[in-house]
């Protein structure tokens, strides 16, 4: 078999247990060495001809993009830098994913504990099982100490997330407001990264 089959409507390979004759509408036979089955070489990308058949095309350069496409490109770059900053291990701390998964419950218990204290009550340790279990494994840490640690880290992390989110939104708004190429060129979306690193003391 020296042919494979391509669905020109859904733009995907079509597999048959038995190849029908004739082929269904929109299905074409392509040689086994057609570009559809090859990884595009450097400077190329997969595109489609007018019949929906995949071909390798030159990747567009910045000069080929419209002004709106350039704005969209810069916005996507800013969004990726924002995601990277929010997922920065230095911001999350040296924790495993399983431990990170407990943060929400730790924060919930700490907030509830703090509210009882603020209202003049006496917290019952049994109402805060996770924080109590953590504190019990530290000979020098009380439940009250653990609550203080959790609230402090929560505040620090929320402050970091809020500041980085605000920086991202400000840059995105500036990009959206651009009406000229000069204005767009003046915006450096990598400021998101340097800003986040500065917050982390890097």
C-alpha positions, 0 to 999 in steps of 0.5 A: 500500500503506497497511499494514505487517505486525507479528509479535506473537510476535517483536515485529518488523516482518514483510516479505513479497515477496508478502502471503499471504492469509490472514496467518500466525498472529501476523502483523497488518496495521497502518496505515502511520501506526501508532505502531509506525513512529514515534519515541516523543515525549518522555516516551514509550516503545515498549510492547506491548498485550495482543495484542503490538502496539506502542504508545507508553506513558508512561515509568515514573517512580521512583515507579512502580518497586519497591524491587528495580527501584530497586536494579537501576537504581542498579546499572546506573548504577554499572556505566555510570560504571565503564565510563566510568572504565575507558575514560577517555582520561586513563587510557589515554593519548594513544594510537591504538587500534592502538598500544593493541593492542600493549600486551599484547605490549609488556608480555609482552616486558617481563615476560620481559626483566625475569625474565631480568635478575632471574634474573641472566641477560643478555637477548638483544635478538632475543627482544624484537623489538617493544620493540627496534624501539621503542627503536631509533627513539629515539636516547636510549633503550636496550632496557633503558630501554624495558622500564623504561618499559613496566613502569612504565606497566603498573604505573600502569595496573593500579593505576588499574584495580584501584582503580576496580574495587574502588570499583565493587564496593564500591558495588555490594555496598552497593547489594545490601545495602540493605533500605530506601529510605533506605539506597539513597538514601544511596549516591552511585554518582557517587563512582566518577567522582570517585574515578577523576578523583582517581586521575588527578589531575583 
